[in-house]
Amino acid sequence: MNQRVFVRKRGPAWEKLELLLQRSSRRGLRRLDAGELFELGRLYRWVTSDLAYAQGHGYDPQLLFYLNRLVARAHAQVYAPSTEAGWSRILRFFAASFPCEVRRSFAYVGACVALTVAWACVAYAIVQAHPADAYAMLPEWIVPSHITKSLHDSNFAFDPSASAAMSSAIITNNVRVAILAFAAGIVTLGAGTIYLIVFNALMLGALGALYQRAGFGPDFWATVAPHGFIELTAIQIAGGAGLLIAAGVLFPGRLPRRESIVRNGRRAGILVAGVAAMLCLAGIIEGFFSPLRFPISVRAGAGIVTGVLLVLYFCFAGSGERTTADPAA
């Protein structure tokens, strides 16, 4: 390849790297989002290879000087020590990185939400019409054998004196489910993730129908609502992370499959880290708030508040961050 063709083909990547370096030199790497950081590293590797290629072919010294300088600038940015304190990084993660990645991955998260809503409605309708069908959908140990006034009075068998232990157990279980939903995307290429999402939807719809038929429907939903919005949203995001990993394997786009998996794995890691924090919060609410016998209006109101706050958070938090197009799109 002669020098003119080489510059024409590789020049746009150098220009893109120049723009990223200009932004990071003014604002610091911490002001770049996950996609921009990935792009910076990818372009740095490319321009390093371009420099070696140009040197090996004896191209013009001015071109070699330009590429040497560009590689040096990129190296200084990529390997610069972080000056951001630990708490600042954590704050930035929850204030921008996590909600931005949820929006960026909305196609995958939204698919899980759609599956949950659809199958929960199906299960609710079937069990409302034929309660015995709950045993066909779910394991027998999940389906309550009876729903009585005493069970209702104790908030579905919660013991308020054991709130701390209950909260710990709930957090552990929820994190396990989220990790399974994520890991299933890797091991089963998304099939296991979809199964877990559908199973959770069937459980929600079937149990809701059983309590509704027993006359405790409003109380059931009011008890679930305060932690349920957070918990269910977290499960959908974890499922989206699993599907994101599967997409990296099945649909790498213009990237090599290995690079596509690494890219999507980093994005999924952001989602899972945020999900873990969400499930801890949901477990605390479920362990300490849900067992209390507040009126239905109070519990439902708490659920509505958490739902609205979640929508505002994921729609607007970090919205000032500039995003870049996916290089594989």
C-alpha positions as CSV (number, residue, x, y, z in Angstrom):
1,M,0.0,0.0,0.0
2,N,1.5,3.4,-1.0
3,Q,1.5,6.2,1.5
4,R,-1.3,8.2,-0.2
5,V,-3.7,5.2,0.0
6,F,-2.5,4.5,3.6
7,V,-3.3,8.0,4.8
8,R,-6.6,8.1,3.0
9,K,-7.7,4.8,4.6
10,R,-6.4,5.4,8.1
11,G,-6.7,9.1,8.4
12,P,-10.3,9.2,9.7
13,A,-9.3,7.0,12.7
14,W,-6.4,9.3,13.5
15,E,-8.7,12.3,13.4
16,K,-11.2,10.6,15.7
17,L,-8.4,9.8,18.1
18,E,-7.3,13.4,18.0
19,L,-10.8,14.6,19.0
20,L,-11.0,12.2,21.9
21,L,-7.6,13.3,23.1
22,Q,-8.6,16.9,22.9
23,R,-11.7,16.2,25.0
24,S,-9.8,14.1,27.6
25,S,-7.0,16.7,27.9
26,R,-9.5,19.4,28.7
27,R,-11.9,17.4,30.9
28,G,-10.0,14.3,32.0
29,L,-10.7,10.7,31.3
30,R,-13.3,10.6,34.0
31,R,-15.5,12.8,31.8
32,L,-15.6,10.2,29.0
33,D,-18.4,7.7,29.1
34,A,-17.8,3.9,28.8
35,G,-18.2,3.9,25.0
36,E,-15.7,6.7,24.5
37,L,-13.1,5.1,26.8
38,F,-13.5,1.9,24.8
39,E,-13.0,3.8,21.6
40,L,-10.0,5.6,22.9
41,G,-8.3,2.3,23.8
42,R,-9.2,0.8,20.4
43,L,-7.9,3.7,18.4
44,Y,-4.7,3.8,20.5
45,R,-4.0,0.2,19.5
46,W,-4.8,1.0,15.9
47,V,-2.5,4.0,15.6
48,T,0.3,2.1,17.3
49,S,0.0,-0.6,14.6
50,D,-0.2,2.2,11.9
51,L,3.0,3.6,13.2
52,A,4.8,0.3,13.0
53,Y,3.4,-0.3,9.5
54,A,4.6,3.2,8.4
55,Q,8.0,2.7,9.8
56,G,8.4,-0.7,8.2
57,H,7.5,0.8,4.8
58,G,9.8,3.8,5.1
59,Y,7.1,6.4,4.7
60,D,7.7,10.2,4.8
61,P,9.4,11.4,8.0
62,Q,6.7,14.0,8.6
63,L,4.1,11.3,8.7
64,L,6.2,9.2,11.1
65,F,6.7,12.3,13.3
66,Y,2.9,12.9,13.4
67,L,2.1,9.3,14.2
68,N,4.8,9.1,16.9
69,R,3.4,12.2,18.5
70,L,-0.2,10.9,18.3
71,V,0.9,7.6,19.9
72,A,2.7,9.4,22.7
73,R,-0.3,11.6,23.5
74,A,-2.6,8.6,23.5
75,H,-0.3,6.6,25.6
76,A,-0.1,9.4,28.2
77,Q,-3.9,9.5,28.4
78,V,-4.5,5.7,28.4
79,Y,-1.9,4.9,31.1
80,A,-2.3,8.1,33.1
81,P,-2.7,7.3,36.9
82,S,-6.2,8.0,38.2
83,T,-6.5,11.1,40.3
84,E,-10.1,10.6,41.2
85,A,-10.8,9.6,44.8
86,G,-12.6,6.4,45.6
87,W,-15.8,8.0,46.8
88,S,-15.8,10.3,43.8
89,R,-15.6,7.4,41.4
90,I,-18.4,5.6,43.3
91,L,-20.5,8.8,43.1
92,R,-19.8,9.2,39.4
93,F,-20.7,5.6,38.8
94,F,-24.2,5.9,40.3
95,A,-24.7,9.5,39.1
96,A,-23.8,8.9,35.5
97,S,-22.1,5.7,34.4
98,F,-24.8,3.3,35.5
99,P,-28.0,5.1,34.4
100,C,-26.3,6.1,31.1
101,E,-25.4,2.4,30.4
102,V,-29.0,1.4,31.2
103,R,-30.3,3.8,28.6
104,R,-27.7,2.7,26.1
105,S,-28.7,-0.9,26.7
106,F,-32.4,-0.2,26.7
107,A,-33.1,-2.6,23.8
108,Y,-31.9,-5.6,25.9
109,V,-33.4,-4.3,29.2
110,G,-36.7,-3.4,27.4
111,A,-36.9,-6.9,25.9
112,C,-36.8,-8.3,29.5
113,V,-39.4,-5.8,30.7
114,A,-41.7,-6.8,27.8
115,L,-41.3,-10.5,28.6
116,T,-42.0,-9.9,32.3
117,V,-45.2,-7.8,31.6
118,A,-46.5,-10.2,29.0
119,W,-46.0,-13.4,30.9
120,A,-47.1,-12.0,34.3
121,C,-50.4,-10.9,32.6
122,V,-50.8,-14.4,31.0
123,A,-50.2,-16.1,34.4
124,Y,-52.5,-13.8,36.2
125,A,-55.4,-14.3,33.7
126,I,-54.9,-18.1,33.7
127,V,-54.8,-18.5,37.5
128,Q,-57.7,-16.1,38.0
129,A,-59.8,-18.4,35.8
130,H,-58.4,-21.7,37.0
131,P,-56.4,-21.5,40.3
132,A,-55.2,-25.1,40.1
133,D,-53.2,-24.2,37.0
134,A,-50.7,-22.4,39.3
135,Y,-49.3,-25.8,40.1
136,A,-48.7,-26.4,36.4
137,M,-46.7,-23.2,36.1
138,L,-44.7,-23.1,39.3
139,P,-43.0,-25.6,41.7
140,E,-45.3,-26.7,44.4
141,W,-43.2,-25.1,47.2
142,I,-43.8,-21.7,45.7
143,V,-47.6,-21.9,45.5
144,P,-49.1,-21.1,49.0
145,S,-51.2,-24.1,50.1
146,H,-53.7,-21.7,51.9
147,I,-54.1,-18.0,52.2
148,T,-55.8,-17.2,55.6
149,K,-56.4,-14.1,57.7
150,S,-53.5,-15.0,60.0
151,L,-51.1,-15.1,57.1
152,H,-52.5,-11.8,55.9
153,D,-52.2,-10.2,59.3
154,S,-48.5,-11.1,59.5
155,N,-47.7,-9.6,56.1
156,F,-47.4,-13.0,54.3
157,A,-45.4,-14.7,57.1
158,F,-42.8,-12.0,57.7
159,D,-41.7,-11.8,61.3
160,P,-40.8,-8.1,62.2
161,S,-38.5,-9.3,65.0
162,A,-36.3,-11.1,62.4
163,S,-36.0,-8.1,60.0
164,A,-32.2,-8.0,59.9
165,A,-31.9,-11.7,59.2
166,M,-34.7,-11.6,56.7
167,S,-33.2,-8.6,54.9
168,S,-29.8,-10.4,54.6
169,A,-31.4,-13.5,53.3
170,I,-33.5,-11.5,50.8
171,I,-30.5,-9.6,49.5
172,T,-28.5,-12.8,49.1
173,N,-31.3,-14.5,47.2
174,N,-31.9,-11.5,44.9
175,V,-28.3,-11.0,44.1
176,R,-28.1,-14.8,43.3
177,V,-31.0,-14.5,40.9
178,A,-29.5,-11.5,39.2
179,I,-26.1,-13.2,38.9
180,L,-27.8,-16.3,37.4
181,A,-29.7,-14.1,34.9
182,F,-26.4,-12.5,33.9
183,A,-24.4,-15.7,33.8
184,A,-27.0,-17.6,31.9
185,G,-26.5,-15.1,29.1
186,I,-22.9,-16.3,28.9
187,V,-23.4,-20.0,29.3
188,T,-26.6,-20.5,27.3
189,L,-26.3,-17.5,24.9
190,G,-29.4,-15.9,26.4
191,A,-31.7,-18.8,26.5
192,G,-31.3,-19.3,30.3
193,T,-31.7,-15.6,30.9
194,I,-35.0,-15.6,29.1
195,Y,-36.1,-18.7,31.1
196,L,-35.4,-17.0,34.4
197,I,-37.1,-13.8,33.3
198,V,-40.2,-15.7,32.2
199,F,-40.2,-17.8,35.4
200,N,-40.1,-14.7,37.6
201,A,-43.0,-13.2,35.6
202,L,-45.1,-16.4,36.0
203,M,-44.5,-16.4,39.7
204,L,-45.5,-12.8,40.1
205,G,-48.6,-13.1,38.0
206,A,-49.7,-16.4,39.5
207,L,-49.2,-15.4,43.2
208,G,-50.9,-12.0,42.5
209,A,-54.0,-13.9,41.1
210,L,-54.1,-16.3,44.1
211,Y,-54.1,-13.5,46.6
212,Q,-56.6,-11.6,44.6
213,R,-59.0,-14.5,44.5
214,A,-58.6,-14.9,48.3
215,G,-59.6,-11.2,48.8
216,F,-56.2,-10.0,49.7
217,G,-55.2,-8.6,46.3
218,P,-54.7,-4.9,47.3
219,D,-52.8,-5.9,50.4
220,F,-50.5,-8.2,48.4
221,W,-49.7,-5.6,45.8
222,A,-49.3,-2.9,48.5
223,T,-46.8,-5.1,50.4
224,V,-44.8,-5.9,47.2
225,A,-44.8,-2.4,45.8
226,P,-42.3,-0.6,48.1
227,H,-39.4,-3.0,47.3
228,G,-41.0,-4.6,44.2
229,F,-40.4,-1.7,41.8
230,I,-36.7,-1.7,42.6
231,E,-36.3,-5.4,42.8
232,L,-38.1,-6.1,39.5
233,T,-36.3,-3.3,37.7
234,A,-33.0,-4.7,38.9
235,I,-33.9,-8.2,37.7
236,Q,-34.8,-6.8,34.2
237,I,-31.5,-4.9,34.1
238,A,-29.5,-8.1,35.1
239,G,-31.4,-10.0,32.4
240,G,-30.5,-7.2,29.9
241,A,-26.9,-7.6,30.9
242,G,-27.1,-11.3,30.1
243,L,-28.7,-10.7,26.7
244,L,-26.0,-8.1,26.0
245,I,-23.3,-10.7,26.6
246,A,-25.1,-13.1,24.3
247,A,-25.4,-10.4,21.6
248,G,-21.6,-9.9,21.8
249,V,-21.2,-13.6,20.8
250,L,-24.0,-14.0,18.3
251,F,-24.0,-10.5,16.7
252,P,-20.5,-9.1,16.8
253,G,-21.1,-6.7,13.9
254,R,-18.0,-5.3,12.3
255,L,-15.8,-6.2,15.3
256,P,-14.0,-9.5,15.7
257,R,-16.1,-11.7,17.9
258,R,-13.5,-11.7,20.7
259,E,-13.4,-7.9,20.8
260,S,-17.2,-7.7,20.7
261,I,-17.5,-10.0,23.7
262,V,-14.9,-7.9,25.6
263,R,-16.8,-4.7,24.7
264,N,-20.2,-6.0,25.7
265,G,-18.7,-7.7,28.8
266,R,-17.5,-4.3,30.1
267,R,-20.9,-2.8,29.5
268,A,-22.6,-5.7,31.2
269,G,-20.3,-5.4,34.1
270,I,-21.5,-1.8,34.7
271,L,-25.1,-3.0,34.7
272,V,-24.5,-5.9,37.1
273,A,-22.6,-3.6,39.6
274,G,-25.5,-1.2,39.6
275,V,-28.0,-4.1,40.0
276,A,-26.2,-5.4,43.1
277,A,-26.6,-2.0,44.8
278,M,-30.3,-1.9,43.8
279,L,-31.0,-5.3,45.2
280,C,-29.3,-4.4,48.5
281,L,-31.6,-1.4,48.7
282,A,-34.7,-3.5,47.8
283,G,-33.7,-6.2,50.4
284,I,-33.4,-3.6,53.2
285,I,-36.9,-2.2,52.3
286,E,-38.3,-5.7,52.1
287,G,-36.8,-6.7,55.4
288,F,-37.4,-3.6,57.5
289,F,-40.4,-1.8,55.9
290,S,-42.6,-4.5,54.4
291,P,-43.2,-6.4,57.6
292,L,-44.7,-3.4,59.3
293,R,-48.5,-3.2,59.3
294,F,-48.8,0.2,57.7
295,P,-52.2,1.0,56.0
296,I,-52.4,-0.1,52.4
297,S,-52.4,3.5,51.2
298,V,-49.1,4.1,53.0
299,R,-47.4,1.0,51.5
300,A,-48.9,1.7,48.0
301,G,-47.8,5.3,48.3
302,A,-44.2,4.2,49.2
303,G,-44.2,1.9,46.1
304,I,-45.4,4.7,43.8
305,V,-42.7,7.0,45.2
306,T,-40.0,4.4,44.5
307,G,-41.4,3.8,41.0
308,V,-41.4,7.5,40.1
309,L,-37.9,8.0,41.5
310,L,-36.6,5.0,39.5
311,V,-38.1,6.4,36.3
312,L,-36.6,9.9,36.9
313,Y,-33.3,8.4,37.8
314,F,-32.9,6.1,34.7
315,C,-34.4,8.7,32.3
316,F,-32.4,11.8,33.4
317,A,-29.4,10.9,35.7
318,G,-26.2,11.6,33.8
319,S,-28.1,12.9,30.8
320,G,-25.5,15.7,30.4
321,E,-22.9,13.0,29.5
322,R,-22.0,12.9,25.9
323,T,-22.2,9.4,24.3
324,T,-20.6,8.0,21.2
325,A,-22.0,5.6,18.7
326,D,-21.3,2.0,19.1
327,P,-18.3,1.2,16.8
328,A,-19.9,-2.1,15.8
329,A,-23.3,-0.6,15.0
